[in-house]
């Protein structure tokens, strides 16, 4: 057979067969049978988180309303034929407010005076003996001072209202009138006259505080946390609040403090939610906030990952003795549960081979590595016949060692994006201040155009009402 005829025959064989690569000079195995197969993405975990929302209410305006409805001066008299006959007057200053724990303390500075007489016995509307006169803080005399104290026990009700129970507790003369007849203390008598008025004041205070509806404080927060929060390059976060609870109150001075525990299921998805807001739910038993936990899928395009890996491997030579190859191209693709790598090469031999490996993440290094890297079965069959030396463990290990992807830029960008999105002013003047505690990868999925990694984010969020 002439050399020309032999070349034609060999060419025909090379065109029709994939196993005579040593003669043909190019290694071209078939792609893995699992090439471009994908596994469905696992549902995003829904983790309930409780967010603690501090609420502060200044009670002074409500006490002021009660103060304005309560008389500033009081007068009274009692004129029996026998016994104590008297008249009194009392002026008060504005109500003072302070509080501690669950109790509101109210104070009234008052100035008072009285005058009268004592009749030991009376016959036909006339004293048997001349009556004994007395006075204190009356006429030209300076009014005497005293302090009246009330206290109000405050609680929050399940219908978003504040309930108070106010009562008189103490009357303390500062410069008392020491007038006593027949063991009757004039101060006690005067207090008996004033006590009903103080009872009316207590009712006014309870009425004004009872008008206070917490819904206007809480509803903007509830609505704000149902808005979409756009996270650039990641998706749209929605807290999805589920329930509300309110802690016991804590008074500090004139400010009523309490915490709202908002249980939510924060979730990130790639598209806007377009979901209507729900109304306020019934209050449930209080649950203290513990931060939030949210998952998102980060997409790493195969093309960018392939370029990152090729830039590392293209400068390397893979040799065994006198035999060596260099990497000329590289392409990643999904292969079911494994990540496939199509590698073009040239050197002692040229062509292509296919590798399969298992993605493994190292959160401490923010990196992705391919582990258990092996030639695909079709590639093995071809190499055994054409370039068995390429299957040497030294070359395989070197290939595996270099298949590491740096994800630090992606992770840092995602952290920065989420952190910035968690610090903004929402509708209704609601400010959210979030802190990202950690972001780590705890799963992956090989999709058609990208490697999806599931990132778990832990953080704290504070909600502030303007």
Residue, then its C-alpha position, 0 to 999 in steps of 0.5 A: x500500500x502506498x504511503x498516500x493510500x495509508x494516510x487516507x485509510x488512517x484518516x478515515x479511521x480517525x474520522x470514524x473512531x475515537x480510540x485510535x488517538x495515539x495514531x491520530x494525535x488528538x484525544x477527544x473522548x465523549x462528554x460525561x453521560x451526566x453532562x448538563x444534568x442538574x439537580x432541583x434546587x432545595x427549598x429555601x429554609x424558612x426560619x422563624x426569628x424574633x426581632x426586638x423592637x423597643x418602644x418609648x412613650x412619653x406620658x407627660x402629655x396625657x397627664x397634662x390633659x388630666x391636669x387641665x381638666x382638674x380644678x386648680x382651687x378648692x373651697x369648702x365648709x361645714x357648719x354644724x351647731x356643735x362640734x367643729x365648724x370650719x371653712x377651707x381653701x386649697x390651691x394646687x400646682x401642676x401634677x408632677x410625674x415620675x415612674x419606676x418599674x410598673x408604677x407611675x408616681x404622681x405628685x401635687x404641691x398644694x397650699x392650704x388654709x382654714x379657719x373656724x371655731x369649736x362649739x362644745x355643746x349646742x342648745x336651740x342652735x346656740x353654743x352653751x359656752x362661747x365657741x373657741x376660734x382657730x385659724x391656720x393659713x387664713x386671712x393675712x396668714x401665709x398658706x401652709x404647704x403640703x404634698x399629695x402623692x398618688x400612684x398609678x399601676x400601669x399594664x398593657x392589654x391584649x388590645x394594644x391599650x394601656x390600662x392604669x389604676x390610680x389611687x391616693x397614697x399620702x398627704x404630707x404637710x410640709x409646715x402643718x397646722x397643728x390644730x386639735x379639738x376634742x382629739x379631732x385633728x383638723x388636718x385629717x378633717x381637711x383631708x377627708x374633704x379633699x379625698x373625693x376630689x383626689x378620687x376624681x383626679x385619679x379617674x381623670x388620669x386613668x381615663x386619659x391614659x386609657x385613651x392611649x392606643x399603642x397601634x399607632x406606634x406599632x402599626x408603622x413598624x408592622x407595615x414597614x417590615x412587610x416592605x421589600x428591602x432590595x439588596x443589590x446583586x442578591x435579591x429582595x428581603x422581606x421579613x414576613x412578620x407573623x405575630x406580635x408580643x408585648x413585654x411588661x412595661x418599665x417606667x423611667x421617669x416620665x417615659x413608658x418603656x416596653x419591648x415588642x417582640x416581632x416574630x418573622x420569617x425573613x426570606x430573600x428571593x431574586x424577584x420582588x414579592x408583590x405581596x399585600x400587607x396584612x393587618x395587626x394580629x392579636x397580641x401573643x405571649x411575650x417572646x424576647x428578641x434573639x436576632x434574625x436568620x435568613x438564607x439566600x442563594x448566591x449565583x456564581x456564573x460558570x464562565x467567571x469561575x472557569x476564567x478564574x481557574x484557567x488564569x491559574x492553570x494556564x501557566x502550569x505544565x503537567x509532566x511525567x518524565x519526558x511527557x508533558x502537557x499545558x492547559x489551553x482551555x477550561x470550561x465548567x459545567x453541571x454534571x448532576x451531583x458533581x461539577x464537571x470540568x472540560x479541559x483542553x490541552x496541548x503538548x506531548x499529546x493534545x485534545x481534551x479530557x473531562x474531570x468530575x469533582x465534588x464542590x467543598x466550601x471553606x467558610x474560614x477562607x471564603x473559598x470553593x475547592x473541588x475534592x475527589x477530582x477524577x477523570x470521567x469514565x469515558x476519558x479514562x477509557x481513552x487515556x488508558x489506550x492513548x496516554x496512560x501516563x496522564x492518569x498518574x496520581x502525581x498529575x491528578x493531585x496537582x490538578x486537584x490542588x489547583x482547582x480552588x476558587x477564591x470567593x472572598x470578593x463575592x462574600x464581602x460584596x454580599x455582606x456589604x450589600x446586606x449590611x447597607x440594606x439593613x440600615x435605612x429609613x422605611x415608610x412611616x419614619x421607621x428606621x431599621x439598624x441592622x448588624x450582620x454577625x456572620x455569613x457562611x455557606x452551608x449548601x450548594x446546587x449546580x444549575x445550568x448556567x451557574x453554581x448556586x451556593x446557599x448562604x446563611x446570614x445571622x444578624x441583629x436588627x433594631x427598629x426605631x420610631x421617629 
